[in-house]
Amino acid sequence: MTTKTNNANRAGNTDTAPAPATTTATTPASAVGPASAVEGAAETERTRAVVAEYLRRVADPGQGPEEIAAMYAEEVDWQIAPNPAVPWIRPRSTRADVAGHWVELAAHTVPEAGGASIDAFLVDGADAVLTGHLHGTVRATGKTFHSPFALRLTVANGEIVRHHIYEDSLGIAAACTPDRAEPTA
């Protein structure tokens, strides 16, 4: 199943909540006995609820950077391969940094010219993995980018504590890089 939105400012970070039918939950192999299975299932459902709310906020144009960042712990392990050509692609470590990500993304992309689709939303205990495709348009160059992505989120105490995203940051960097003017002779 593919879910799409038209909010490019959030395109690089999975901006849609898939229908519940696309979710998959598994109990860790290390769970032993009925009590452990029930605890594991409960943790999986708590994680699913937090991630679904995060995706809802990201997809809602009425939600600003602060509302999205409120889903994160005060200290967060946000990893993405940094690229100096892309202002919003870099590691982050605090809730305030997360809000800054959304501000920077909005400043550098065209809201109406992008989005994301989620192909899979898998949850196991405290971890969720989303895969899909994203696209957007860079405001300064007018160039577009398209990239598959995988996003791993970890939830603790109702907050996102890990955000690791894997995407084609080189392709996004190419969209952020102005074309070179040919020298005139």
SVG drawing of the C-alpha trace seen along z (x, -y; Angstrom):
<svg xmlns="http://www.w3.org/2000/svg" viewBox="-6 -35 44 55">
<polyline fill="none" stroke="black" stroke-width="0.4" points="0.0,0.0 1.2,-3.5 0.1,-6.6 0.9,-10.0 0.8,-13.6 1.5,-16.9 3.6,-18.4 7.2,-18.7 8.5,-20.5 8.3,-17.2 9.1,-14.9 12.5,-13.9 11.2,-12.4 8.3,-10.1 5.3,-12.4 2.3,-10.1 0.6,-7.7 -0.2,-4.4 -3.5,-2.6 -3.4,-0.2 -3.6,2.7 0.0,2.0 1.5,2.5 3.2,5.7 4.0,6.6 6.2,9.5 7.1,10.7 10.8,10.8 12.3,14.3 13.7,13.9 10.2,13.5 9.4,16.5 6.1,17.4 2.7,15.8 3.6,12.8 6.6,11.9 4.5,12.2 1.8,9.9 4.4,7.4 6.1,7.5 2.8,7.0 1.9,4.1 5.2,2.4 4.7,2.9 1.3,1.3 2.6,-1.7 5.4,-2.2 2.9,-1.9 0.7,-4.5 3.6,-7.0 4.9,-6.6 1.4,-6.9 0.9,-10.2 4.3,-11.4 3.3,-10.6 0.0,-12.3 1.7,-15.5 4.2,-15.5 1.5,-15.1 -0.7,-17.8 0.2,-21.3 -1.3,-22.8 1.4,-21.2 4.5,-23.3 8.1,-22.4 7.5,-22.6 4.5,-20.3 6.4,-17.7 9.5,-18.0 7.4,-17.5 7.2,-13.8 10.9,-13.5 12.8,-13.1 14.9,-16.0 17.9,-14.1 17.7,-12.2 19.9,-10.1 19.2,-11.5 21.5,-10.1 21.7,-10.9 24.8,-11.1 25.7,-14.8 26.2,-16.6 27.4,-20.2 25.4,-20.9 22.1,-20.2 21.4,-22.5 18.8,-20.3 20.7,-17.0 22.9,-16.6 22.8,-14.7 20.8,-16.2 20.9,-15.6 18.1,-17.5 14.4,-18.2 15.3,-21.8 17.6,-20.5 14.6,-18.4 12.4,-21.5 15.3,-23.2 15.3,-20.5 11.7,-21.2 12.4,-24.9 15.4,-24.4 13.6,-21.9 10.7,-24.4 13.1,-27.2 14.9,-25.3 12.1,-23.3 8.9,-24.2 5.9,-22.9 3.6,-22.2 6.2,-20.4 7.0,-17.2 5.8,-14.5 6.5,-11.0 4.9,-7.5 5.3,-4.8 5.5,-1.2 6.0,0.6 5.6,-0.3 7.0,2.5 6.9,2.5 8.7,4.8 8.7,3.7 10.3,0.3 11.5,0.1 9.6,-0.9 11.0,-0.8 9.3,-2.6 10.3,-2.3 9.2,-4.3 10.0,-7.0 10.3,-10.8 10.5,-13.6 10.8,-17.4 11.9,-20.6 14.7,-22.7 13.7,-26.4 17.1,-27.9 17.7,-25.8 14.3,-24.7 15.7,-21.2 13.8,-18.1 15.0,-15.1 13.6,-11.6 14.9,-9.0 13.9,-5.7 14.3,-5.9 14.3,-3.7 13.6,-5.3 14.3,-3.5 12.6,-5.1 12.9,-3.9 10.4,-4.9 10.9,-5.0 8.5,-6.4 6.2,-7.6 8.8,-9.7 11.0,-9.1 14.6,-8.6 16.2,-7.4 15.7,-8.7 18.0,-7.1 17.2,-7.8 18.8,-6.3 18.2,-8.1 20.0,-9.2 21.6,-12.2 23.9,-12.6 20.9,-12.9 19.4,-15.5 22.7,-17.3 22.7,-17.4 19.3,-19.1 20.7,-21.6 23.7,-22.4 23.3,-25.2 24.3,-24.3 27.7,-25.7 27.6,-28.5 29.7,-27.7 32.6,-30.1 32.3,-32.4 35.3,-32.8"/>
</svg>
